[in-house]
Amino acid sequence: MASSPIEPDFFESFDGTRIAWREMGEGRPVVLIHGFFSDAVTNWIRYGHAEKIAARGFRVIMPDLRAHGSSAKPHDAASYPPDVLAQDQFALIAHLRLSDYDLGGYSLGARTTVRMLMKGAKPGKVILSGMGLSGLVGTARRGDHFRHILTNLGKHERGTPEWMAEAFLKTTKGDPVALLRIIDTFVNTDQADVVAISQPVLVLAGDEDNDNGSAAELAAALPDAVLRTTPGGHMSAVTKPELGQEIADFLAA
């Protein structure tokens, strides 16, 4: 686990929203995007994943998505147009003047990565973690799941997935109003466009994780993909050292 905190840097995105990012290491840039309700520290730094990747010679760039972590959390609907998360990451890449880089994410971060690919991002390698094919082509199921969680806080039965997600939300000090707006930004990707992704892709998921559909189905649909599994389900896999190790091995290969 990372031993000392990494303070965020900030920039203004395309619409003036203040977006935070953190960095670790030097070398080839890789932009890693966290999942819904989470942030860069929780997803990539706390459990040592960024440290493992940086040790292999990478500059690990970890934004906090709009409405998450240290980034701004506006409440107005105008701040959440479709695909705004992808737009923010393009703005970060432009701000950092990156031209040759790798790109990936976990869960919502993986979906955001795919939306960036659809909009012209040209990374060298791609990491899609905590994601299956159905989670990319049909976002409504997960969107409805999270909308139910956020509109019924304090009412979920102890031990249920909804209760666990709310407990996680409390640990990251999430803003329910802003996070509800994020759901409105989700955009489906046509399956024909997914299967046309040409970059080498690491499809990585917990061996008990089907929250966003089948990772194996996603890997099988892609022309140049390798499938790897780590221990755990959707929420626990990110705490396992194997996640960072698999990403580091893939990028360094």
Buried (B, 14 or more C-beta within 10 A) or exposed (E): EBEEEBEBBEBEBEBEBBBBBBBBBEEBBBBBBBBBBBBBBBBBBBBBBBBBBBBBEBBBBBBBBBBBBBBBBBEEEEBBEEBBBBBBBBBBBEBBEBEEBBBBBBBBBBBBBBBBBBEEBEBBBBBBBBBBBBBBBBBEEBBEBBBEBBEEEEEBEEEEBBBBBBEBBEEBEBBBEBBBBBBEBBBEBEBEBBEEBEBBBBBBBBEBBBBBBBBBEBBEBBEEBBBBBBBBBBBBBBBBBBBBBBBBBBBEE
